Amino acid sequence: MRERYITNAMLFDVLKGGVIKKEPEPDIRHSGIKCQMERYSAGMNIAAVVSVEIPSEGLIVITVYEIT
């Protein structure tokens, strides 16, 4: 995230208020689903790819990047 100039606060903003643009798909490596959340935060369009484990309540952030 540091190389992409994305801070933790920006990531949390995407996770709290972002929208899912692409249809969630099964994650082959894990027992959950993978989806991409997007949000405009701090002057940047940011996407976060997350894995939602089932039946767990949490999620795992796979990657975060700026959408151009």
C-alpha positions in Angstrom: 0.0 0.0 0.0 2.9 2.3 0.7 4.1 2.1 -2.9 0.7 3.0 -4.1 0.2 5.9 -1.7 -2.8 4.3 -0.1 -3.1 4.7 3.7 -4.9 2.5 6.2 -7.6 5.2 6.7 -8.3 5.1 2.9 -8.6 1.3 3.0 -11.0 1.4 5.9 -13.1 4.0 4.1 -13.3 1.7 1.1 -14.2 -1.3 3.3 -16.9 0.7 5.2 -18.5 2.7 2.4 -17.4 1.0 -0.8 -19.7 -0.7 -3.3 -19.2 -4.1 -5.0 -18.9 -3.4 -8.7 -18.1 -6.9 -10.0 -20.1 -10.0 -9.2 -18.6 -12.0 -6.3 -17.0 -15.2 -7.4 -15.9 -18.4 -5.5 -12.3 -18.3 -4.3 -10.6 -21.5 -5.5 -7.8 -21.3 -2.9 -10.0 -20.7 0.1 -13.5 -21.7 1.2 -15.0 -18.3 0.7 -15.9 -15.8 -2.0 -13.8 -13.1 -3.5 -15.1 -9.6 -4.5 -13.9 -6.2 -5.4 -15.0 -3.1 -3.5 -14.6 0.4 -5.0 -14.8 3.9 -3.6 -13.6 7.4 -4.3 -11.5 8.4 -1.2 -9.0 11.2 -0.6 -9.0 12.2 -4.3 -8.4 8.7 -5.6 -10.6 5.9 -7.0 -9.5 2.9 -4.9 -10.4 -0.8 -5.3 -9.9 -3.4 -2.6 -10.1 -7.1 -3.5 -11.2 -9.0 -0.4 -11.9 -12.6 0.4 -14.9 -13.3 2.6 -14.5 -16.6 4.5 -17.7 -18.6 5.0 -19.0 -19.1 7.8 -16.5 -16.6 9.5 -17.6 -13.1 10.1 -14.4 -11.4 9.0 -12.7 -10.8 5.7 -9.1 -10.9 4.3 -7.8 -8.0 2.2 -6.0 -9.5 -0.8 -4.8 -6.3 -2.5 -5.6 -2.6 -2.8 -4.9 -0.4 -5.8 -5.9 2.8 -7.5 -8.3 2.6 -10.4 -7.3 4.9 -13.3 
